[in-house]
Amino acid sequence: MNYRGLLRQMFDAAVAAASPALCVPKRLPKPPKGRTVVVGAGKAAAAMAAAVEANWSGPLEGLVVTRYGHSARCRYIEVIEAAHPVPDVAGREAARRILDKVKGLGPDDLVLCLLSGGGSALLALPAEGVTLENKQAINRALLRSGAHIGEMNTVRKHLSAIKGGRLAIAAAPAPVLTLMISDVPGDDPSVIASGPTVPDATTSEVAIAILDKYGIAIPGPVLKHLRGPTAETPKPGDSRFRSVTNRVVATPQDALEAAAEVARDAGFRPLILGNALEGEARDVGLVHAGIAKQVAGYGQPAEPPCALISGGETTVTVRGSGRGGRNVEFLLSLAAALDGCAGIAAIAADTDGIDGSEDNAGAFLLPDTLERAAEAGLNLPSHLANNDAYSVFARLGDLLITGPTLTNVNDFRAILIAKNP
């Protein structure tokens, strides 16, 4: 059986379900009496802007920022590329210009905000008293700490001049419509891109506690800011949000259901385990291996042929010096735990096309992966301990390299379990 081909078809279907060209047009409003200013940030921001231009009947202007390599051609909306996951000067200046563009608008105008995963790092406008270098250092430390996305974005909101609802406040009294492609567990609008147009229930005190929890050093100016009154974000109930509407237009669940349909058509019973699974990537790999073995050995919780499908965002606490992302680390842990169990194949990949900071979306695990790894002299536990899963799958020729997909609905995982002969 062509496991690799079917797994790739499932991944492609998951990505297609979240295509901006599919999900943005049907959620667009009527043009306003006044100006329409489009702003946005995220790995899908440029593709979302292109979808707006292709389906808008009135005049448009604006600016969006996306990750390097994730651009799309627009005629009226300026697209700027910047760094992700650690912000850079380009992201800072783009965020500053976005904030300026929404100021001075009136009730007859419209701010159309386009947000997707990655927007938090790309909207890198530090709060007064905080430097870009401060934000970069804290961001790097958070990425290595194993903190989950909600914790990271709580800190980011309280170090920002634009996130945590501040963009919407700057746009008042103009109406704001935000269209979001979700890459976060639970599809919480306040977490997507750190919620620039969403009131924030977290506090600066919580942000300090998160940094303390992970042993992250807080520079003096940052601590002074976090303990001061300007660090606090606008809260739920603030009247300035009365003309703000936030809509999630594509979700991880949409992607999983599309992949499930492909599996079903191929004769595999799909079982969606969840769209918001979190935890250490290697631990999530162990759990998935346990479920796969139960299916293969006992037909529980589903009879093979079966496809176990899941989404969400795992984390990696970096202890080694190897190359890898959370998806390949999940797969390496899964491979070691399956220990060559017959008839099982898997894929794990980020739907944005980039697993962490490498050039791959993820990788494939095939029934003969352990055998080929042994022939190549690869010690899987050693590579896992060194956070070096990328090297394993690169050596085996099993990396999935797609390039930027121009959307992002978090990670996609699928395990195919064939029927025993």
N, C-alpha and C positions, 0 to 999 in steps of 0.2 A: 504494500500500500504506500502511496505517496503522502506520508505524514507531513513533510515539509510544505508541500503544495497546499494541502487543506488548511494547515495552520496559518499560512500566509494569506489565504483567501479570507479566513476569519478575521485576521488583523485588518486587512484592507476594508472589509465591510464595517468594522468598528470605526475606523477613521472616516469612512465616507458618510456614516450616519451623523457625524459632527461637522461636516463640511459647512463653512460659512455661507457658501453659495446656496445651500439647502435650507439652513436654519435661520438666516438673518432676514431675507426678503419678506417672509410671511409675518414678521413681527414689527415691520416698519410702520410708523404713524403717517398721517397726512402731513404735508408740508405746512409750516406755520405761516402766519401773516408776515412775520418779520424774517430775520436771518436764521439760517440753520448752520450751527457750528458743530462740526464733528470732531471729537477728541477720543483718544483711547490708548490702551497699552496692553501688550501681551504678545505671545507667540502667534496668535491668530489675528492680531489687530489689523495688520495690513490687508489680509484676505477678507476680513469683515468690512473694512473700508471699501474695498473693491466691490463687494457685494452690495453695499449701500449705493455706490455710484451707479451701478448697473440697473438699479431698481428705483431710483429717486427721480421725481418729475420736476423738482424745483431747483433753484440755485443752492450750491453747497460750498463750504469752505471748512478748513480745519487742519488738524495735525494728529497723527498717531505715531507711537513709538513701538517698534518690535525688535526682536533679537536679531543680531547679525545673521544674515543668510535667510531670514524668514520674510523678506519683503515681497510685495506684490505691486503691480503697476496701477497707479491711480492718476487721474487727470486733475482733480480739484482738491484732493486731500493730500497734504504733504506727508510723506512717510520717512521717518528717521529710524535708523538702526542703532542699537546700543547693546551693551554687554549684559549677559545673564549667565549664571546666577549671581555673580558678584557685580554690583553696579559700577558704571564708569562716568566720566565727564559728559559723554554724549547723552546718557540717560538723565543726568542732572539737568542739563540745558534743555532737553526736550520737555521734561516735566515743568521747568520754569516757564517755558513758552506756552505749554498747555494751560497752566494756571492763568497766565496773562490773557489768553484768548477767551476765557469764559467770563472775565470780569467786564462790568459795564453793560451787560445785556439786560433787556427788559422783558416784561411778561408776554410780549408778542413774539419773542424769539424762542428758539429751541436749542438746547444743548443735547446732542445725541452722542452718548458715551459708549464706546465699544471696549469691553474688557474680556480678557481671557487669561489663562494660566501664564505665569511669568511676569505679569504686569506689575507685581509688587517690586521686584528688583529693577524693572525698567523705568518706573516712576521714582527716580532716585533724587528727590528734592529734599535735602536735609532741613530739619527745623532750625530756627535761629539759635546759634550757639553750638550747633553740631556740624562737624565737617564731613565731607564726602569720605575722607580717609577714616574717620570714626565709624561711619556706616559700613564701609568695606571690611574693616577689621572685625566688627561684630557679626556681619553677615557670614564671613568665612568661618568664624568660630561656631556659629549656629549650624551651618551646613555640616560641619564635622562632628557635632555634638550628639546627633541622633534625635534632636528636637523635632516634633511633628509640625506640620505646616501651620496649624492654628497657633501654636506657641511662637513660631518664627514671625508670623504676621502680626501678632499682638505687639511684639517688640518693634517691628518695622513701623506700625502705625504711630507709635508714640515718639518716634525719632523723625517723623516726616512732616513736611509742610503741606502735603497734598492728599495723603492717604487717610483712612479712618474717617471718611465723611467730609473732609476739608475741601475737596474739589466741588462738591455740591454746594457747600456754604459759600464758596467764592462766586458761584454762578447765580445765586439768588439775586433778584426775584425771577430770573428766567426759569421756565420749566426744564426739567432734566429727565430724559429717558435713557436709561442704561440697559444695554443688551449684553448679556454675559454668557460666555461658554464656560461651563464649570469644570474645574480640575480638582475640586476639593471634596473630601468626604462629607456627605450630607448636603452638598450643593448650597452651603450657607453663603448668601450674597455678601455678608460682611467679611468673609474670609477670601473670596475670589479677588485676586490682585490687591488684597488688603483693603477692600471696600472703599474706594475713593468717594463714592456717592451714597454710602450707607452709614447711618448712625452707628456708633460703636459702644458696646456695653462693657468692654474691657477697660482697665485703668492703668495708669502709669505705675502704680504700686505693683500690679500684677506683672507688668513688663520687667520691673526690677527683680521680682521673685523668680521669673523664668531664667534670667541671666544668672542669678545666684544658684539656681537649681542645677545648671549645667557647668558651674564653675567658670563662667566667662568673665574675664576682667572687664570692668566698666571704666572707661577713661573719665578723668575728672570732669571735663566739660559735659559729657553725656550724663553722668550722674547728677550734676547740678541741674541740667535741663529736666531730667525725669522727675526730680523732686520739686520742680517749679510749677507754677500755674499754667504756663503755656504748653506743657506737655500733654495736658488732658484733651481728649478727643470730644467732639460734639456727641451728645448722648441721645438715645431713643426718646421721643417726645418733643424734641427740639422743633419749634414751629417752622424753622427755615427749611425743613424737609417736606413741607406740605405739598410742594409742586414737583417732588422727585418720585419717579417710578423706576423700580429695578426689576428686570425680567431675565430669568435664566432661560436661554433659548436652545441649549444643547447640554446634555448631561452624560456622565459615565454610564448610567442605566440604558440610555438610548443606544450607546455603542455596544454594550453587552448583549442587548436583545437582537441587534442586527447580526452579531457574530453567532448567536445561538441559532438563528434561522439558517445560516450557512451550514452549521454542524448538523442540524436536523435534516436538511436536504441531502447531506452526505451519508445519512444513516446512523448518526451518533445522537443519542438522547442527551440534550443539553441540560445541565444542572447549574444554574447561576448561584454561586455561593455567597455573593454579596458584591456591591459596587463601591464599598467604602472601607475595605479591609486595611488596617494599619498595623504597625509593629515593625520590629527589626526584620529586614528582608530575609535573613537566614532563618529566623524563627518561623516566619510565614511559610517559607519553603518546607520546613519540617512538617508543619501542620497539613499543607497540601499533599505532601508525600503520604502522610498517614491516611488521608481520605482516599487517595488514589489506590493505595494498597487494599483498603477495605472494599472498594468497588471491584477491583480485580479479583480478590480472593473470596468475597462473600456476596457480591451483588448488592451491597448496601453503601450509601443510601439510594443507589440506582444500579440497575443491571447494565453491564457492558453489552454492546459498545456505547460508551458514554463520554461526554465532554464536560469537564469541570471548568467553569468559566468564572473569572473574578476580576474585579477592578479595585481601585483605591491607590493610596500612596504609602508605600513602605518607607522606612528610613534605614540608613546605614551609619552606625557609629564607627568612624574611621580609626582603626588601630594599627593598620599596616601601611605599607608604602607602595602597594600595587596599583594597577589600573582597573577601573570598574565603575559600574553604576548600580542602582538598587535592583534593576531588573536582571542583570546578569548575576548579581550576587544571590538573588532569589533562586535562579535556575541552577547555579552551582550547588547550593544547599539542597535543592530538590533532587538533583542527580545523585549526590552522595547518599541521601536518605533512601532513595529508591533502590540503590545498590543493584542496578541491572535488572529490575523487575521487568518481565517480558511484556511486550506489546504496549508500552507507554511512551508517549511523545508529548512535548510541551513547547510552548512559546511564552516569552514574557518580554514586553516591549512598551516603551512610552509612546503614546499616540501622537506626540509632537514630533517624533522621529529622532529624538536625541535622548539617550540614557545618561543622565548626569551631565558630564562635560566632555564625553567622548564623541566619536563620529558615528556610532551605531544607535539604532533605536532599541535594540535588545539582542536576543539570540534564540536559537532553537536547541531543544534537547531531544535527541532521537533515541530509539531503542538501543542503538549500538554505541552511544556516546561513551559509556564507561569503558567498553572494549577498546575503542579507538584512543581514548585518553591513556589507557594503560600501555598500549603499543607505542604511544608518543612519549612515554616516561613522565606523564603529568601526575603529580600527587594532588588530588583534589582537596583534601583537608588542609594541606599546606597553603595552597593558593587561596582557599577560603579564609584562613587565618590572616593572610596578608592582604585581604581585600583586593585580590588580583584575579577576579573572575574573567575580566575582559581578555587577559592573556590566554586563558584556557580555550575560550570559544573562538578566539582569533586563530590559534594554532590548529584547531580542529576544522576551521572553515565554516563555522556555524553561526557567525554573527549575522544579524539582520541589519542591513544598511539601506535606509530608504531616503535619506536626506530629509530636510524639513517638510512636514506634511501641511503646514499652515493652519493647523487646528490643534486643540489640546484638551482632551477629556481624561487626563490622567493615565495611569498604567493599565495595560491589558494583559491578562494571563489566561491561558487555556491549556488544559491537559487532556489529551485524547487517550482513552483506554479501550483497546480493541477487545473484541470477544475472544475468549480462550478457544483454541482449536479443539 
